[in-house]
C-alpha cells in the first residue's frame, strides 16, 4: 500500500523554511527597485520528443507581482494540443529578498493520462543573480503516483517517494532589446526533475516593446546518466509570448 513518507516531507519543508524565512525576516517589506509589478501572462507552444512520445503542448501562465516582497503568486497549466488533455499545472509564490536574491516555492502536478500515472512535487529554491550570471539551488519532494487517484494534485502517498536536488547554472547576456539565456538547469515551473535528469537549454529573447517579449527555447535532456542509460534523452522546442500589464 502507498504510504506517506513523513520523514522526507518534513525534511523538505524544514529546508524550505531554512532557505527562505531568515532572509525574509531580515528584509523589509518593500520590493527593491527594478523589479516589475502588476499582472503578467505568458502563452507557450511546446514540441516534446523523447523515447516514448512526440507531442505538442499549449501552455498558459499567469503571475501577479505586488509592491511587496512576500506575496507574488503565479500559476499555470499545460495541455496536450491534440485533445486538450491536461499535461501539467502548478501554483506557487515568489519571494523577493534583495535586488539580486529571490526565492520561490512551487506545487506541481504532472500527469500522464495514457498510463494513468502522475508526479506530484513540492519544491523550494533560491536564486542569485550577478551581472550576466544566475545561480539557483533548491530541494523538492516528488511523489510518483502509480495507482489510485492519480489526478489528485495533493496526493503524496506513494511507494516511490523521491527527494530531488534542484540547480540552475545559467548566464543571460543582453544587447539592446535582445537577451540570450543559456545554461544548465533541471527544473522549471512545470517540471521538477531528479538528480539523474540533466541537460542544457538555449533561449533567445526579443523584447518587442517594454511590456512584451517573444522567445524561442531549445532544451536537450539526458536521463539515466549515472545508471549507464545515457541514451535515454529528450528534446523540446518552445515558442513563448509574454506580456506584462502596468
C-alpha positions as CSV (number, residue, x, y, z in Angstrom):
1,X,0.0,0.0,0.0
2,X,1.2,3.5,-0.8
3,X,2.3,5.4,2.3
4,X,3.1,9.0,3.1
5,X,6.8,9.4,3.7
6,X,6.6,11.9,6.6
7,X,10.3,12.0,7.1
8,X,11.1,13.2,3.5
9,X,8.3,15.8,3.5
10,X,9.4,17.1,6.9
11,X,13.0,17.3,5.7
12,X,12.0,19.2,2.6
13,X,9.7,21.6,4.4
14,X,12.4,22.3,7.0
15,X,14.8,23.0,4.2
16,X,12.4,25.5,2.6
17,X,11.9,27.3,5.9
18,X,15.7,27.4,6.5
19,X,16.2,28.7,2.9
20,X,13.6,31.5,2.9
21,X,12.5,32.6,6.3
22,X,15.7,34.0,7.8
23,X,16.2,36.0,4.6
24,X,12.7,37.4,4.7
25,X,12.8,38.3,8.4
26,X,15.9,40.3,7.8
27,X,14.4,42.2,4.9
28,X,11.9,45.0,4.9
29,X,8.5,44.5,3.2
30,X,9.1,46.9,0.3
31,X,10.3,45.3,-3.0
32,X,13.7,46.5,-4.3
33,X,13.8,48.9,-7.2
34,X,14.0,47.4,-10.7
35,X,11.5,44.5,-10.1
36,X,8.3,44.7,-12.2
37,X,4.9,44.9,-10.6
38,X,1.4,44.1,-12.0
39,X,-0.1,41.2,-13.9
40,X,1.8,39.1,-16.4
41,X,0.5,36.4,-18.9
42,X,2.6,34.0,-20.9
43,X,1.5,31.7,-23.8
44,X,3.6,28.8,-24.7
45,X,3.6,26.3,-27.6
46,X,5.9,23.3,-27.0
47,X,7.0,20.3,-29.0
48,X,8.5,17.4,-27.0
49,X,10.2,14.3,-28.3
50,X,11.6,11.5,-26.2
51,X,11.8,7.7,-26.2
52,X,8.0,7.3,-25.6
53,X,6.3,10.2,-27.3
54,X,6.2,13.0,-29.8
55,X,3.7,15.5,-28.5
56,X,2.6,19.2,-28.9
57,X,1.5,21.1,-25.9
58,X,-0.1,24.5,-25.3
59,X,0.6,26.4,-22.0
60,X,-0.7,29.4,-20.2
61,X,0.9,31.1,-17.2
62,X,-0.4,33.9,-15.0
63,X,1.5,35.9,-12.4
64,X,0.8,38.9,-10.3
65,X,3.7,40.8,-8.8
66,X,2.8,43.1,-5.9
67,X,4.7,46.0,-4.5
68,X,5.9,43.8,-1.6
69,X,8.4,41.0,-1.2
70,X,6.2,38.4,0.4
71,X,3.2,37.8,-1.9
72,X,3.9,37.4,-5.7
73,X,1.6,34.5,-6.8
74,X,1.8,32.6,-10.0
75,X,0.1,29.6,-11.6
76,X,0.0,27.9,-14.9
77,X,-1.4,25.0,-16.9
78,X,-0.1,22.9,-19.9
79,X,-2.5,21.0,-22.2
80,X,-1.9,18.4,-24.9
81,X,-2.6,20.2,-28.1
82,X,-4.4,17.4,-30.0
83,X,-7.0,16.5,-27.4
84,X,-6.8,19.1,-24.6
85,X,-5.8,16.5,-22.0
86,X,-4.0,18.0,-19.0
87,X,-0.3,17.5,-19.0
88,X,0.8,19.6,-16.0
89,X,-0.2,22.6,-13.8
90,X,1.4,24.4,-11.0
91,X,0.8,27.0,-8.3
92,X,3.4,28.9,-6.3
93,X,4.8,32.1,-4.9
94,X,8.0,34.1,-5.4
95,X,9.8,36.0,-2.6
96,X,12.0,38.9,-3.5
97,X,14.7,39.2,-0.9
98,X,17.1,41.7,-2.4
99,X,17.8,43.2,-5.8
100,X,19.9,40.1,-6.6
101,X,18.4,37.4,-4.4
102,X,15.0,35.7,-4.7
103,X,13.3,32.6,-3.6
104,X,10.4,30.5,-4.9
105,X,8.0,27.7,-3.8
106,X,6.0,25.5,-6.1
107,X,3.4,22.8,-6.0
108,X,3.4,21.0,-9.3
109,X,1.2,18.2,-10.8
110,X,2.5,16.4,-13.9
111,X,0.0,13.9,-15.4
112,X,0.5,11.0,-17.8
113,X,-3.1,10.2,-18.7
114,X,-2.3,7.4,-21.2
115,X,-0.8,5.4,-18.4
116,X,-3.0,6.8,-15.6
117,X,0.1,7.9,-13.6
118,X,1.2,11.3,-12.2
119,X,4.0,13.0,-10.3
120,X,3.2,15.5,-7.6
121,X,6.0,17.7,-6.5
122,X,6.6,20.2,-3.7
123,X,9.8,22.3,-4.1
124,X,11.5,25.4,-3.0
125,X,14.7,27.2,-4.2
126,X,16.7,30.3,-4.0
127,X,18.2,32.2,-7.0
128,X,21.1,34.6,-7.0
129,X,21.8,37.0,-10.0
130,X,25.0,38.9,-10.5
131,X,25.9,40.6,-13.8
132,X,25.0,38.1,-16.5
133,X,25.2,35.1,-14.2
134,X,22.3,33.2,-12.4
135,X,22.8,30.5,-9.8
136,X,19.9,28.6,-8.3
137,X,19.7,25.8,-5.7
138,X,16.8,24.1,-4.2
139,X,15.2,20.9,-2.9
140,X,12.0,19.1,-3.8
141,X,9.8,16.2,-2.7
142,X,8.2,14.2,-5.5
143,X,5.5,11.5,-5.2
144,X,5.2,9.2,-8.2
145,X,1.5,8.1,-8.2
146,X,1.2,4.7,-10.0
147,X,-2.2,3.7,-8.7
148,X,-5.2,5.3,-7.1
149,X,-6.4,8.9,-7.6
150,X,-3.5,10.0,-9.9
151,X,-5.4,13.2,-10.9
152,X,-5.3,14.5,-7.3
153,X,-2.6,17.2,-7.1
154,X,-2.2,16.9,-3.3
155,X,-1.9,13.1,-3.2
156,X,1.6,12.4,-1.7
157,X,1.1,8.9,-0.5
158,X,3.3,6.7,-2.7
159,X,5.6,3.7,-2.7
160,X,8.1,5.7,-4.8
161,X,8.9,8.9,-2.9
162,X,11.9,11.0,-4.1
163,X,13.8,13.8,-2.7
164,X,15.1,15.9,-5.6
165,X,18.0,18.3,-5.7
166,X,17.4,21.3,-7.9
167,X,20.0,23.5,-9.6
168,X,20.3,26.3,-12.2
169,X,23.7,27.4,-13.6
170,X,23.0,29.9,-16.4
171,X,24.1,33.1,-18.0
172,X,21.9,35.8,-19.6
173,X,23.8,38.3,-21.7
174,X,21.8,41.1,-23.3
175,X,22.3,43.7,-26.0
176,X,19.7,46.4,-26.5
177,X,16.3,44.6,-26.9
178,X,17.8,41.1,-27.1
179,X,18.8,38.6,-24.5
180,X,20.2,35.1,-24.6
181,X,19.5,32.7,-21.7
182,X,21.8,29.6,-21.8
183,X,23.0,27.1,-19.2
184,X,22.3,24.0,-17.2
185,X,19.0,23.6,-15.3
186,X,16.9,20.7,-14.1
187,X,13.7,22.4,-13.1
188,X,11.1,24.9,-14.2
189,X,7.5,25.8,-13.2
190,X,6.0,22.7,-14.9
191,X,8.8,20.1,-14.4
192,X,10.8,19.2,-11.3
193,X,13.5,16.7,-12.4
194,X,15.6,14.4,-10.3
195,X,19.4,14.3,-10.0
196,X,19.6,11.8,-12.8
197,X,17.8,14.0,-15.3
198,X,20.2,16.7,-16.6
199,X,20.6,18.9,-19.6
200,X,21.1,22.2,-21.2
201,X,19.0,25.0,-22.7
202,X,19.3,27.8,-25.2
203,X,16.7,30.6,-25.3
204,X,17.0,33.8,-27.3
205,X,14.6,36.5,-26.1
206,X,13.4,39.6,-28.0
207,X,11.8,42.4,-26.1
208,X,9.4,43.7,-28.8
209,X,8.1,46.5,-26.5
210,X,8.7,47.5,-22.9
211,X,5.9,45.1,-21.9
212,X,6.0,42.3,-24.5
213,X,8.7,39.7,-25.1
214,X,8.9,36.8,-27.6
215,X,11.3,33.9,-27.1
216,X,12.2,30.5,-28.6
217,X,13.7,27.9,-26.3
218,X,15.6,24.7,-27.2
219,X,16.3,22.1,-24.4
220,X,18.1,18.8,-24.5
221,X,17.9,16.5,-21.5
222,X,19.6,13.2,-20.6
223,X,18.1,10.7,-18.2
224,X,20.0,7.8,-16.6
225,X,23.4,9.5,-16.8
226,X,24.5,7.9,-13.5
227,X,22.9,4.5,-14.1
228,X,24.5,3.8,-17.5
229,X,21.4,4.7,-19.6
230,X,22.7,7.9,-21.2
231,X,20.9,7.0,-24.4
232,X,17.6,7.9,-22.8
233,X,17.2,11.5,-23.8
234,X,14.6,14.1,-24.8
235,X,14.4,17.3,-26.9
236,X,12.0,20.1,-26.7
237,X,11.3,23.4,-28.6
238,X,9.1,26.1,-27.0
239,X,7.9,29.3,-28.5
240,X,6.6,31.8,-26.0
241,X,4.9,35.2,-25.9
242,X,4.9,37.1,-22.6
243,X,3.0,40.4,-21.9
244,X,3.1,42.4,-18.7
245,X,0.2,44.8,-17.7
246,X,1.2,48.0,-16.0
